[in-house]
């Protein structure tokens, strides 16, 4: 990784500074990294709220893995996936909400 040695100064209103700091925090980035990526046209996505989604996805994955093992052992033959579908739909909607609020 190249060492950063150049300094760039910018004048902002307090509201602009606060908005940039808020967006950097939402993206789990430093203000410098956020400004550089934004200025260079790279995608900056918010990451706040993704921890709870990741936890839920892991839990759903474990549940699905357990069902798969039971099915492979012949202990179950039919699974009602309605609850799984609802869970994945709500997770998808939550991810969309996080993405669009941060965009």
C-alpha positions in Angstrom: 0.0 0.0 0.0 1.4 3.4 -1.0 2.2 5.8 1.8 0.0 8.9 1.9 2.2 12.0 2.1 0.2 14.7 0.3 -2.2 17.0 2.2 -5.3 18.5 0.7 -7.2 21.3 2.5 -10.9 22.2 1.8 -13.2 24.8 3.2 -16.7 23.5 4.2 -19.7 24.8 6.0 -20.3 23.2 9.3 -23.4 21.4 7.8 -21.3 20.0 4.9 -18.6 18.8 7.3 -21.2 17.1 9.6 -22.8 15.4 6.6 -19.5 14.1 5.3 -18.5 12.8 8.8 -22.0 11.1 9.1 -21.7 9.4 5.8 -18.1 8.3 6.5 -19.3 6.8 9.8 -22.2 5.1 8.1 -19.8 3.5 5.7 -17.5 2.5 8.6 -14.7 4.5 7.0 -12.4 7.3 8.1 -13.3 10.7 6.7 -10.2 10.7 4.6 -10.9 7.3 3.0 -14.5 8.3 2.4 -13.6 11.6 0.7 -10.9 9.9 -1.4 -13.2 7.1 -2.6 -16.1 9.5 -3.2 -13.9 11.9 -5.2 -12.4 9.1 -7.3 -15.9 7.8 -8.2 -15.7 4.6 -6.3 -18.8 3.1 -4.7 -19.2 3.9 -1.0 -21.9 1.8 0.6 -23.2 2.2 4.2 -22.3 -0.6 6.6 -24.3 0.4 9.7 -27.0 -2.0 10.4 -25.3 -4.8 8.5 -24.1 -6.6 11.6 -27.7 -7.6 12.6 -28.4 -8.7 9.1 -25.2 -10.8 9.0 -26.2 -12.4 12.4 -29.7 -13.3 11.1 -28.3 -14.7 7.8 -25.9 -16.9 9.8 -28.8 -18.1 11.9 -30.9 -18.9 8.8 -27.9 -20.7 7.3 -27.5 -22.9 10.3 -31.2 -23.7 10.2 -31.0 -24.5 6.5 -28.0 -26.7 7.1 -29.8 -28.6 9.9 -32.8 -29.2 7.6 -30.5 -30.4 4.8 -28.7 -32.9 7.1 -32.1 -34.2 8.3 -33.3 -34.6 4.7 -30.1 -36.4 3.7 -30.6 -38.8 6.6 -34.1 -39.5 5.5 -35.6 -38.2 8.7 -37.7 -35.5 6.9 -39.1 -35.6 3.4 -41.1 -32.3 3.2 -40.2 -28.9 4.6 -42.5 -26.0 4.8 -40.3 -23.2 3.6 -42.8 -20.4 4.1 -41.1 -19.1 7.2 -37.7 -19.3 5.5 -39.1 -17.3 2.5 -40.5 -14.7 4.8 -37.3 -14.4 6.8 -35.2 -14.0 3.6 -37.7 -11.5 2.2 -37.6 -9.3 5.3 -33.7 -9.5 5.4 -33.6 -8.4 1.7 -36.0 -5.5 2.4 -33.8 -4.4 5.3 -30.7 -4.5 3.2 -32.4 -2.4 0.5 -33.5 0.1 3.1 -30.0 0.4 4.5 -28.6 0.8 1.0 -31.0 3.4 -0.1 -30.8 5.5 3.1 -27.0 5.6 2.7 -27.0 6.4 -1.0 
